[in-house]
Every structure is written in C-alpha cells, then in structure tokens.
Amino acid sequence: MTHRRHRSPRQTSVTSPRRVSFLTSAFTAAALVLATPNTAYADPTVDVCAPDSPYYNRAWCDPAPTSTGGSGGISGIDSPDWMKGLPDIGFSFFLGLALAVIGGIVWAYTAVKTPEGRAAHGPAAGAARAEAGSERAVAAFMVGAGIIAMGWGAFGIGGALLSAVIGVPIMLIGIKRSEHADMAKSGYTAADQAWQHQAEMARLNAAMQRPDPREYDPLNLGVAPPPAPAPVIPAEPRMSDEDAIRYHRMGGHVQLIPGSAAAALVSRDGSWAAAEAAWIEACKASRLGSVEQRNSRVPGVNGTTEVFVPGADLARVEVLETGDAAVVVRPRSLAVGVTELAAVTPLLLRTARVRHAGGWVRAHATDEYVITLSNRDLTTAQEQTNAPAPTGSDDEDW
C-alpha cells in the first residue's frame, strides 16, 4: 500500500511569495555563475582569454569599445558601414524624436469643433477655438522639448545647449499660449452660460404670456386660446479673445466706454497694468514709498538693482456702469492713511490721464482705500441734477 504525504495547510505553497522570491534568487545566481568565466577550476598556466581556451568569454576578455563621437550608430549596437560617420545616438534622441513627431501631428490635426446651430462669433464657438488653441500650445511645448532631447542624445551637453536656442523659445510660446487659451476658454464658458440663462428666461416669459384656457373659455364652448407668442431670444454676444479674458478677470460682462476713465486704466483684456504704472509713478513723484535693493535673479549674476516700492499697493480697479473707475489700494503700513494718499491724488490725475477724482474712502473691513476717477463733465451732470422739476401742467397762470 502506497502512503502519500498530505500537504499541511500551514505548508508553503509553490506559488507563495516567499518561494517565488527564493526561486528567482536561485535562477539569478545561476545566471551570474554561468555568465562569469569559470576561472576557479582552470589551470593557472592556461590563458583564459586565448581564443582557443575552453574558458574563453568574449564579454569578459574583450575590452569595451570607447566612444569617440565618430563611430556613429546607436549606443551598444553594432552599426552598419553607412552609419560610421554619424554621431553616437542615445535613448534621449529617440525620445525627443517621438515627442517632436507627436507634437507636430497634434498641431497639424487639431481642428476647431464649432457647435452646430451656434453663431460663429459667439461664446460657444470662441470656447471651441480656445480649446483647440490649448491643445496646440501643448503640442508646441512637446516639439520644443523634443528638439532639446534630440540635441542631447546626438551631441551631448553641447548639442543640448545649441538646440535649447530653438527649443526653449518654442516651449515658452507654448506656455504663454496655453495660459492665454485657458483664460479665454474660462471667459467664453462663463459668457455662454450667462447667454443661455437669458435665452431660457426669454422662453419662460413667452410661455407665461399664453392665456389660461379656463379663463379664456369659461363656458366650455371649445374655443381654443391663442398660442403663446414666440420668444424673443437675445442674440449671442459678439466676443473676441480679449473680451473673453476681460470677462474672466472681471468676473462678468464689463463695458469699457471709449474715452472714459475706466478705458484709460483698464485694457481690453481686463488688465490694469496701465493703472499700476500710473499709481507707482504718482507715488514715486510724491515720495510715498521707499527704494529697495534687490539682487539679480539671473544665475551667476551678482548685480543689484534699485526698485521703488510704493507705500500702498494697487489691489484692483473696478469698472463702474458710468464709465468711471474705482481704484482700490492697500497700504503697506499703518502710517499710510487718507492724508498721505490725498497728497498723491493730484499727481495721479496727471499720470493716469483722467479728469476728475473724488476723495479717498476707507473700507474698514479690509483696511483698503478707494478713490473714484472720472472723465465725465461733472459740472453738466450737477446742473442736470439741480435743475427744477417740471410742473405737471402746461397751462398758463390766470
């Protein structure tokens, strides 16, 4: 009778991690032993590197060829004769080539997908163009990175530096276009949502104009009420990328009236760089601030530059419906208040190229100060406000 050994549940399985690890280590050790020349049992008088020696191992005895840059081909692979004159090519070259090719394909085949039934100048079409622009920006970044990687793989650090002259500007253009496209897409999307809300409200208002059948035919004579009037859907706003970016930065639709103070301080894309430059120049002329010594950020350059820091930072510029601009500043210290800011106002009128300015008002919740700038004729507006109210009758007094 044959007795078979039953495996205990506590016995290690063949596929257990511990046994698999042990078997893997054993196979690895055996491969290393076979790959290493067996010189321990060889005759000391026998040259193990002789071609006719039984212990000869080409990988161990033959020295590795040194790369001089002129052998050509791919590193670690015997190259044909026609590649001998080419430089050695590393893995980074093929990685860069793949990035450049994929980026070029993405750039060439990226198309704008305009939604059907929407205006070509509307926010939906603009969002589609911005999305396509974002994809092309990523493609440009890939091409620039691929160019640098190919230079590194073909010519080493020198090739990377030379290829960076071309690749880095392409990458910077891709980054800048990506930021532009993202802000434009955000503005287009917000404007499209606002337009769809207006269109839905127009449909609801039209549906509410339909008379109630019970009130129109109280005697149940079968007279059908007239249909509801057709809704008057507002036209889609005509927008450009600058308008969409302004919508994104301002958080909604802002109209810049030509010739107004807001148009002088805020650009079409919603940037208030002109207001910031005017504020810094006015603070510098009124000596509200200080000069700081700042070190250069360029690596290897130890130079210092003098930078004027105003006593109050420009926080934002708010555009009002009348075309006026509310300039909001945040003081850097408690020593700056209404009196110090009032000394800057006459100079701010000149640097900002505006006509009138109100007084500084403090927002106690944020400790910010607000001043309103205007290009309107306040004298005419005041006269219209103070004009006597018209009488209700044109009859002459008897």
Beta strands, then each sheet from edge to edge (+ up, - down):
strand 1: 73-74
strand 2: 88-89
strand 3: 289-295
strand 4: 304-310
strand 5: 312-319
strand 6: 325-331
strand 7: 356-357
strand 8: 361-363
strand 9: 368-374
sheet 1: 1+ 2+
sheet 2: 3+ 4-
sheet 3: 5+ 6- 9+ 7-
sheet 4: 5+ 6- 9+ 8-
end
